[in-house]
Amino acid sequence: MPVSPARPAPQTLVEQTLADQTLVEQSLADQTLVEQSLAEHSPPATLPEIARRLEEHYLPTLPTPRRAAEPLNGLIQTVLSQQNTGVITARQFAALRAAYPVWEAALLGGPDGIEAVLRGAGGGLARTKAGYIWQILERLDTERGALSLRDLQDLDDAQARALLESLPGVGRKTASCVLLFDLARPAMPVDTHIWRVARRLELVPGVWSAVKVEKWFDAALPRTWAQRYAFHVATFRHGRDTCKAQRPRCGECVLSDLCPSAGVVLNGQKSAATDV
C-alpha cells in the first residue's frame, strides 16, 4: 500500500506574512481593474429594469445561500463543468469520489489515474481537466499542507479570490463560481450566455472580452450575494433559453423593448449582434 508523502512544515510567521501581503497586493490590483472598466463605460439607466425583469421571469424565488463545508469540492466540480453539461459534470464528480474517497488518494493516483476515471465517466477534455485537478491538489499539499480550502471562509472576498486565482488553471470565472455558489459571496461569473446577452443589449462594448465584461459587472451591480446570484442565474437562463446564439427568440423576450438588437433580428436583417 503506497505511503502518503510527508506534509511540509507549516509556514513560518515571516513566510505567512509575505504570502498574506501578496494576496492583498493582488486584491488591490484587481480592484483597480474593476474601477477602470466602470470608468470606461458607465452602466446604462436601463440596467436595474433589465435585472428586475430577468429575475421576475426566470428566478422569482431566490434560494437560501449555501456555504459549502469544503469549497475544494466545489472548485473541482467547477473545473469539471467546463464544456460539460450539468449531468456529465455530476457523473464525473461522483466517479472521482467513488474512486478517491479522499483527495489525498487522487493526489497519489496522479494525473493519469484521474484522467482514467474521468474518461470512464464520459465527457470532454479529460486529460486537460485531470492535469488541472492534480496540479491544484499538489499545490495545496505542497504550499498549504492540507488538501482543503475551508479557510477561504475566514478571508474577505478579495483575499479569497486572490487565493483561488493563485491555483493552477483557476481563472477569474472559475474563482467567481466558487465564490458565488460555494461561499455565498457577491461574485458575478460571466459565461458565454451572459457575455452574449450583455453585448446584444449593448450593456458593454462588443469588443470586450468575457473577463473584462465580468469586471465591469463587478463594478456595475450592487455588491450583495442575492442580487448578483439572481442576475447571474436569470441572465444565464435567458441566454440559454431565449437569447440563443443562432436563433434568438426575440418575439418571446421580456427585454425586447429594451434591446437594440431585437429590431434587427425581428426584421430579418443580418447583424454581428445576432451571431455572437
C-alpha positions in Angstrom: 0.0 0.0 0.0 1.5 3.4 -1.0 2.7 5.6 1.8 1.4 9.2 1.7 4.3 11.7 1.3 5.2 13.7 4.4 3.4 17.0 4.8 5.6 20.1 4.5 6.2 22.0 7.8 3.8 24.9 8.5 4.9 28.3 7.1 7.0 30.4 9.4 5.5 33.7 10.5 7.6 35.6 8.0 6.6 33.3 5.1 2.9 33.6 6.1 3.2 37.4 6.3 4.8 37.6 2.9 2.1 35.3 1.5 -0.7 37.5 3.0 0.9 40.6 1.6 1.0 39.1 -1.9 -2.8 38.3 -1.6 -3.5 41.9 -0.6 -1.5 43.3 -3.5 -3.3 41.1 -5.9 -6.6 42.1 -4.5 -5.8 45.8 -4.8 -4.6 45.4 -8.4 -7.8 43.5 -9.3 -10.0 46.2 -7.7 -8.2 48.9 -9.8 -9.0 47.0 -13.0 -12.7 46.8 -11.9 -12.8 50.5 -11.4 -11.1 51.2 -14.7 -13.7 49.1 -16.5 -16.6 51.1 -15.0 -14.8 54.4 -15.8 -14.5 53.4 -19.4 -18.2 52.5 -19.8 -20.9 53.7 -17.4 -23.9 51.4 -16.7 -27.0 52.3 -18.7 -30.1 53.6 -16.9 -32.0 50.5 -18.0 -29.7 48.1 -16.1 -31.9 47.9 -12.9 -35.0 47.3 -15.0 -33.3 44.6 -17.1 -32.3 42.9 -13.8 -35.8 43.2 -12.4 -37.5 41.7 -15.5 -35.0 38.8 -15.8 -35.3 37.9 -12.1 -39.1 38.1 -12.2 -39.2 35.9 -15.3 -36.5 33.3 -14.6 -35.9 33.3 -10.8 -38.9 34.6 -8.9 -37.9 32.8 -5.8 -34.3 33.1 -4.6 -32.8 30.1 -2.9 -31.2 30.1 0.5 -27.5 31.0 0.4 -25.3 27.8 0.6 -21.9 27.8 2.2 -20.1 24.5 1.4 -18.4 22.7 4.2 -15.5 22.0 1.8 -15.1 24.6 -1.0 -12.4 22.4 -2.7 -15.2 20.1 -3.8 -16.9 23.0 -5.5 -13.7 24.1 -7.2 -13.1 20.6 -8.6 -16.8 20.5 -9.8 -16.3 23.8 -11.5 -13.2 22.6 -13.3 -15.2 19.6 -14.5 -18.1 21.7 -15.7 -16.1 23.5 -18.4 -17.6 22.4 -21.7 -19.7 19.8 -20.0 -23.4 19.5 -19.3 -24.5 19.5 -15.7 -25.4 15.8 -15.9 -21.9 14.8 -17.1 -20.3 17.1 -14.5 -22.2 15.4 -11.7 -21.4 11.9 -13.2 -17.7 12.7 -13.4 -17.5 14.1 -9.9 -19.4 11.1 -8.5 -16.9 8.8 -10.3 -14.0 10.7 -8.8 -15.4 10.4 -5.3 -16.1 6.7 -5.7 -12.5 6.1 -7.0 -10.9 8.5 -4.5 -12.9 8.8 -1.2 -10.4 11.4 0.0 -8.5 13.8 -2.2 -5.2 12.5 -0.9 -5.9 9.3 -2.8 -6.4 11.3 -6.0 -3.1 13.1 -5.4 -1.4 9.7 -5.2 -3.3 8.4 -8.2 -1.6 11.1 -10.3 -2.9 12.9 -13.5 -3.1 9.5 -15.4 -5.3 7.9 -12.7 -7.6 10.9 -12.5 -7.9 11.0 -16.3 -8.8 7.4 -16.5 -11.7 7.9 -14.0 -12.9 10.9 -16.0 -12.8 9.1 -19.3 -14.7 6.2 -17.8 -17.5 8.6 -16.7 -17.6 10.3 -20.2 -17.2 13.9 -21.1 -14.6 16.0 -22.9 -11.2 17.4 -22.1 -10.5 14.6 -19.6 -6.7 14.9 -19.9 -6.7 18.7 -19.5 -9.0 18.7 -16.6 -7.2 15.8 -14.9 -4.0 17.7 -15.1 -5.5 20.8 -13.6 -7.2 18.9 -10.8 -4.0 17.1 -9.9 -2.0 20.3 -10.0 -4.4 22.0 -7.7 -4.2 19.2 -5.2 -0.4 19.1 -5.5 -0.2 22.9 -5.0 -2.4 22.7 -1.9 -0.4 19.8 -0.5 3.0 21.5 -1.1 2.2 25.1 -0.2 -0.6 24.8 2.3 0.0 21.4 3.9 -3.7 20.3 3.6 -6.0 19.3 0.7 -8.7 21.7 1.8 -10.0 25.2 1.1 -12.0 25.6 4.3 -10.0 28.6 5.4 -11.5 30.6 2.5 -14.4 31.2 4.8 -12.1 33.2 7.1 -10.9 35.5 4.3 -12.6 38.6 2.9 -13.9 38.5 -0.7 -10.8 39.9 -2.3 -8.4 37.7 -0.4 -10.5 34.6 -1.2 -10.5 35.4 -4.9 -6.7 36.0 -4.9 -6.1 32.7 -3.2 -8.3 30.8 -5.7 -6.8 32.5 -8.7 -3.3 31.6 -7.5 -4.1 27.9 -8.0 -3.2 26.2 -11.3 -5.9 26.5 -14.1 -8.1 28.8 -12.0 -9.1 31.9 -13.8 -11.5 34.7 -12.9 -14.7 32.9 -13.9 -13.8 29.7 -12.1 -13.0 31.6 -8.9 -16.2 33.6 -9.3 -18.2 30.4 -9.5 -16.7 29.1 -6.3 -17.2 32.4 -4.5 -20.9 32.7 -5.6 -22.1 29.1 -5.3 -19.9 27.6 -2.6 -19.1 30.6 -0.4 -22.2 32.8 -0.9 -20.1 35.8 -1.8 -21.2 38.6 -4.2 -19.3 37.4 -7.3 -20.6 37.6 -10.9 -19.3 34.9 -13.2 -19.7 35.6 -16.9 -20.1 32.6 -19.2 -20.8 32.5 -22.9 -24.6 33.1 -22.5 -24.2 36.1 -20.2 -21.5 37.5 -22.4 -23.7 37.2 -25.4 -26.7 38.8 -23.7 -24.6 41.7 -22.4 -23.3 42.5 -25.8 -26.7 42.2 -27.6 -28.2 44.6 -25.0 -25.2 46.9 -25.6 -24.6 47.0 -21.9 -20.9 46.7 -22.8 -18.8 47.3 -26.0 -18.9 44.4 -28.3 -15.2 44.1 -28.5 -14.8 43.5 -24.7 -13.7 40.0 -23.6 -15.7 38.0 -21.2 -13.2 38.7 -18.4 -13.5 42.4 -18.9 -17.3 42.2 -19.0 -17.2 40.3 -15.7 -15.0 43.1 -14.2 -17.5 45.7 -15.5 -20.4 43.8 -13.9 -18.5 43.6 -10.7 -18.4 47.4 -10.6 -21.9 48.0 -12.0 -24.0 45.6 -10.0 -24.9 46.1 -6.3 -22.4 44.2 -4.1 -24.8 41.8 -2.5 -24.9 38.0 -2.9 -28.7 38.0 -3.5 -28.7 40.5 -6.4 -25.6 39.0 -8.1 -26.8 35.4 -7.7 -30.2 36.4 -9.2 -28.7 38.4 -12.1 -26.2 35.6 -12.9 -28.7 32.7 -12.9 -31.5 34.7 -14.6 -29.3 36.0 -17.3 -27.7 32.6 -17.9 -31.1 31.1 -18.3 -32.2 33.9 -20.6 -29.2 33.4 -22.9 -29.7 29.6 -22.9 -33.4 29.5 -23.4 -34.4 32.8 -25.2 -31.4 34.9 -26.4 -29.8 31.9 -28.2 -26.7 32.3 -30.3 -28.1 31.3 -33.7 -31.9 31.7 -33.4 -32.8 34.2 -30.7 -36.4 34.2 -29.7 -36.9 37.9 -29.8 -40.7 37.6 -30.1 -40.8 35.9 -26.7 -38.2 38.1 -25.0 -39.1 40.0 -21.9 -36.4 42.6 -22.8 -37.3 43.1 -26.5 -38.4 46.8 -26.0 -35.0 47.5 -24.2 -32.8 45.6 -26.6 -31.1 47.4 -29.5 -30.6 44.0 -31.3 -34.2 42.9 -31.2 -35.4 45.0 -34.1 -32.6 43.8 -36.3 -33.4 40.1 -35.6 -37.2 40.6 -35.9 -36.8 42.3 -39.2 -34.6 39.5 -40.5 -31.6 41.7 -41.1 -28.1 40.5 -40.8 -26.0 41.9 -37.9 -23.0 40.9 -36.0 -25.1 41.2 -32.9 -27.2 38.2 -33.9 -24.1 36.0 -34.4 -22.4 36.3 -31.0 
